[in-house]
Amino acid sequence: MAPLEIDASRSGAEVLAWSRELVGPVLRAAVDRLPASMRRVAGYHFGWCDEHGESVGPGGDGGKSVRPALVLLAAQAVGGDAERALPAACAAELVHNFTLLHDDVMDRDLTRRHRPTSWAVFGSSTAILAGDALLTLAFDVLAEAGRPATGTGMRTLSTVLYELVDGQSADLSFEAREDVELPECMRMAVGKTGSLLGGACSLGAIFGGGSSEQVDRLRGYGRNVGLAFQFVDDLLGIWGDPGRTGKAVYSDLANRKKTLPVVATLTSGTPIGQELADLYQREERLSDAELARAAELIESAGGRVWTEQQADEHLARALACLEEVGLDTRATAELGELARLAVHRDH
């Protein structure tokens, strides 16, 4: 496949900054409509305030806004106006953060975005309710958009959520199973991560007035970016720098997560895979030395290299989806830049 020609005036980082500037005020205005109890938790989760509801100023870490950027660029790619797709971009970000609030409770993660998770501060039940509030708000924002595409957009978002729930359910079931196979782990990743990125691109194309073929190709682009992103995320969950990821070192291993590099090693049929299985099957908490050994086993079995290769392969598939469907050249190139930025994170 010939490499996609780069014709972007903005880097991926610049696109994300543009997206945050456009979507930020819309997102804050939407969250301000929540009941006060949920508004404070949501504000804390987004990094806008501390646990007491006091503003933390412009330095708050509300995330990278990858999904809203995908919505806006997809709308431009099919010849539409990014600002008309702002409700869809806001909805995508609300759904994403709904999943983060619930994920942290289910995984018992103690840190996100370099500070304690919402459930660790406010309690599990309150964090779950805040996630529910964000999900409800996402549909409310779409319903208020008043666009011809609103109905299709809401059905698209519903489909995404079914896939998300199915993927998350599979992820949870893996924790209690010793027989997880790589193909089902891949399907789980499509549901957990690929579905929302693909859905974000679909929403943008729908609100931008794209053809059915353009919507399908942009969905394929987003799903492949999502899979590549998940492969990299699984690498970071083992070898990521806590200063960059905001999570503890070896966090996925400490939680006995059946991530892609872990399952690739467990199913390798090698003594290394068996040793990792023995560690994962222990009931007691793994020591720092045992966590380091688990990471070493995965790397020795080739799990790290395989995961990196898979991320690059799905990135290439994503870029191929952008070809020959009459998309705007600049927006297409910037989608390529954004995909590279999302995938080529430090790991």
N, C-alpha and C positions, 0 to 999 in steps of 0.2 A: 504494500500500500504506500503510495506517495505521501510524504508528510504534508500536513495541512499548512497552507501558506499563511504566514503571520502578517496581518495587516491591521494591527490594533494600535490606536493612539494612546491607549491606557493599559497599564500592567494589571495583573490580577489583583494586586493590593489596591490599586487606584479604583478598580471597579467595586471592590468591597467597600471602600471609603465612600464612594458615590452612593452605593446602595444604602449604607447606614444613614447618610445625610438625608436621603429621600424618605426612607421608611421609618427612621427613628421618631419623628414627630407624630406620624400616623399611629405607630405602635404605642407610644406613650398616651396619646389621646384615647385610644381604645382601652388600654389598661386602666386609665383613670375612671372609666365607667363601671369598673368592678365594685362590689361591696367593699367597704373599708377594710374588713378583716382579710379579704383575699388580695386587695390592692397592695397592702403592705408586704405580704409574702411574695407576690409577683414582682414588686419593685425591688425587693432584696435579691430575688433570684436573677433578675436581669442586671443586677449590679448598680442600680440607680440610687439605692439607699441602704442604710445599715438596718440591723434587726429592729431598731426602734422607729424606723420610718424616716430618719433624718437623711437628707440628701448627702451623697458622698462626692458630689461635684462631677466635673466632666471626665474624671479619671476612671469612673466605674467600668468594669469589664462586662459588657453585655453580650459577648460572643462575636463571632466573625461576620455573621449575616450572610452566609453562603447561600442559603435557600432563597431569601428575598432577592439576592442578586441574580440567581438563576431565573426567577420569575420575570424580573425586569428585562434581562437580556433576551430571554425567549420571546417576550412580547415585541421587542425591537427586531429580533431576528426574522419575524414573519411580517415586518413592515408596520407594526403597531407603535403606539405611544406608551413609553414606560410609565408615565404618570397615571394613565388610565388603568394600569395594572397594579397600582399601589394597594388596593384592597386585597387582591390575591396574594401579593407579596407579604402583606401584614398577616394574612391568614396562615400562610405557610410557616412564618416565623412563630406564630402562636402555637401551632400544632407541634412544631419541633420542640418548643420549650415545655409543652405539656408532656411530651415523651421524656424529656430530661428529668423533670420533677418526679415522674413515676419511676423511671429507671433508677434514680438514686435511692429511692425507697426500697425497691426490689433488690438492688445490688448491695445495699447498705454502705454505699460509698460516702465517705466523710468529707471529701473536698471536691469542689468544682469551681473552676475559674478562680483558683488561688485563694479560696476561703471556704469556711464550712458550708456544707450543702443545706438546703432549706429544711429538710426533714430533721437534720441534726440540730438546727436552731429552734424550729417551731414545733417539731414532733411529726411523726409519720402521717397521722390522720389529717393534720392541717395541710401538709405538703400535697397529699393526694387530692384534697379538696381544691387546692390552688391549681393543680394540674387540670382538674375537671373544669374549673372556671375558665382557664385559658382555652380549652378545647371548645367549650360552649361559645366563648367570645369569638373564636375563629369563624364559626358558622354565622354568627351575628354580623360580623364585619362583611362577610361575603354577601349575606342577604341584603344588607343596606347599600351595596354597591350600585344597584339600579342599572346594571349593564345587561344587554341582551344575553351575554354569556354567563350570567349569574347562575342559572339553573344547572347548566352543564358543568360549571365550575364546582358547584356544591356536590353534584353526583361524583365528579372526579375525586374530590376530597374524601367523600365517603368510601370510595373504593380503596383509596390510599390507606385509610384508617383500618379497614378490614385486613389489609395485607400487613400493616404495622402490628396489629394485635396478634395476628397469626404468627408473625415472625418473633414477636416478644414471647408468646406462649411457647414456641419451640425452644427459644433460648433458655427459658426457665426449666423446661422439661429436661434439657440436656444436663442440668446440674445434678439431677438424681439418677442419670443413666450412665452406664459404663460402655454402651455399645453404639455411640454416636458415630455415624459414617460421614465422610467428607461431602458427598452430594447433598445430604440433608442439611449439613452445616452451611453450604453455599445457598440453599434455598432460604434458610433462616436469614442469612445476610441480605438477600434480595428483599425480603419482607421488612426487616428492621431498618435498613438504611437505603437500599436502592429504591424502594417504593416512594419514599417522601421526596427524594431528589428528582426522581422521574415525575412524580406528581407536581412538583414545583415548576418544572419545565412545561408540563402539560398545561397547568393553569396559566402560565405566562403566554403560551401560544394561543390558548383559547381566548383569553382577554385581549390578545393582540389581533385577533381575527384571522388566525392561520387556517390553512386547509387541513383536512383530516390527515393527509400524508405528513404534513409538517408537524402536526401535533404528535403523531406516532413516532416520527424520527427524533424529535426533541425529547420525547419520553424515553426512547431508547438511549439517547445520549445521557440523560440524567440517571437512569438506572445503572448504566455502566460506570459513570462517575461515582455513583453511590457505592457500587461494589468495590471499585478501586479504593475509595475513601475508607471503606470498612476494613480492607486488607491492611491499609496503612494504620488505621486506628488500632487494629489488633497488634500490630508491631509496637505502637506507642504504649499499649497497655502492658507490654512486657519490658521493652527497652527504652521507653520514652523518658526524657528529662523532666522530673517533677516541676522544675522551674518553668518549663514551657507548657506542659500538659495540664498543670493544676491538680494532678492526681499523684497518689503515693507511688513510689517505685514498685514494680512487680504487682500492681494492683489487681490485674486480671488473674494472675497466678494465685495470689492470696485468697481471692474469691472462688478459686477452682473453676474459672470460666472455661467453657469448651469453645474457645475461639479458633479461628481458622488455622493458625500455625500450631496450636495445641492439638487439634484433631488430626492434622496432617501427620504429626509425630506419633500420636497414640495409635493411629491406624497403619503405621509404617511396617508392622510385622517384624520389628527389630528389637534386640535387647534394650536399646536406648528407649524405644517406645514403651516397653514393659516397665522399665525403671521409672519413667514418668508416670505411668498408670499407677504404680505402687505409691508414689508420692501423692497423687490426686485422690487415692482411695483412703488415705489416712483420715481418721475422724478428728484428730487434734489439729490445732492451728499450726501451719508450717512455720518453722523458724526462718530467720533471715538467710541463714546458710542453705537451708533446704530450698527456699525460693530462688536463690542464686543458682543452685544446682539444677533446678527445673528449667530455668532460662538457658543454662549451658547445654542441657540435654536437647532442647528444641533446636538450638543453633547447630549442635553437632549432627543432628539428624537431617539437617538441611531445611528445616521448617522456616527459618528466617529468610533464606535466599529464595525459597519457593514462594513465600508470601510477597516478597518484593517483586518477583517476576510476574506474579498474578496481578498485582496492582498496575504494573506497566502494561500488561496485556489488555486489561479492561479499560485503561486510559486510551489505548490505541483504538479499541472498539468504539469508545465514546466519540472520539474525533471522527471516525469513519461515518458515524450517524449524521454528522453535520454536512456531509458532502452531497451535492447534486439534488437538492430539494428546494432550490430557489430562495435560500435564506440570505438575509442582508450580510454583506461581506464583513463589515466592521463588527457587527454583533457576533457573527460566527467566530471571527478571530478572537474576540474577547471571551467568548464561551470557552474556546480552547485554552486561553491563558488562565481562566478561572479554574478549569479542570486540572491543569498542571500545578497550579498553586495548591489546590486542595489535596492533590496526591503526593506531590513532592515536598511533603513536610519533613522536618528533621526527624530521623529515627535512627 
